[in-house]
Amino acid sequence: MRAQKILAAAITLSLLSFAGQAHPCCTEIEAHEALRSGDFELAASSGAQIGTVKSRLIAAEALSAKVLLGMAEDARGSARTALELSESVLLEEPQNTDAQFQYALADGFITRATSPFAAWRRKLPQKTKETVDALILSAPNDGRAHALLGAWHMGILRETGEKNGAKWFGADARAGQAAYARALVLRPDDIIITSNYALSLAELDFETHGERARAMLVSVLAAAPKDAVEREVQSRMREILTLWGDESARAKRIERFLDGGG
């Protein structure tokens, strides 16, 4: 208990320092509106400074949005702050599913932003997998959790190749596809999940999955974005589709998005 209190105090000091970097808006509602409309910087700084459970999760989500879209100057630092925000909530509410998801998402971003050798040496992929597995146990009907598992498998294989991914980390293409498929059963209209799955399939084996991936991206363009993050992702998928017939340009653009370049 004492260790938890010390950790909570350390996280609080870190977040207060971050929150002081910009002027906050006044309420959770305004912070949420900033997130929904795409003012991620305001949502992040204000959410952290307001300090409620909900506002800290808004801040974490805003920071992760910046990382996802390639808008963060320091992707690893932004992901680390998002993780700390989520962790501060979990110290108060260990069963908070949204906090568990934001923690797992940020943890995955940190692993992705770490060099392959450093990640391997520190066993970050294994630790991220444990975090995602725990999230699925806690929230088995949350499609976002299954999407994170799919992204873990497919991301490892992209970085290491199928043989090494299986040998070193237990990553498996079929398991990744099954996890993504489960995610889409639970969240069939989710632009972010559909986009990441489509690009992961195209990157895995374009000859086998290219047409399916293209059809998925076409469905993304036909969907109605729920917020600024989905709108931004949709815009990037539109750009990628314009490059679909150019093998080199398409592959580079897909890699850029999946690696956090937006």
Secondary structure, 3 states (H helix, E strand, C coil): CHHHHHHHHHHHHHHHHHHCCCCCCCCHHHHHHHHHHCCHHHHHHHHHHHCCHHHHHHHHHHHHHHHHCCCCCCHHHHHHHHHHHHHHHHHHCCCCHHHHHHHHHHHHHHHHCCCHHHHHHCCHHHHHHHHHHHHHHHCCCCHHHHHHHHHHHHHHHHHHCHHHHHHHHCCCHHHHHHHHHHHHHHCCCCHHHHHHHHHHHHHHCHHHHHHHHHHHHHHHHHCCCCCHHHHHHHHHHHHHHHCCCCHHHHHHHHHHHHCCCC
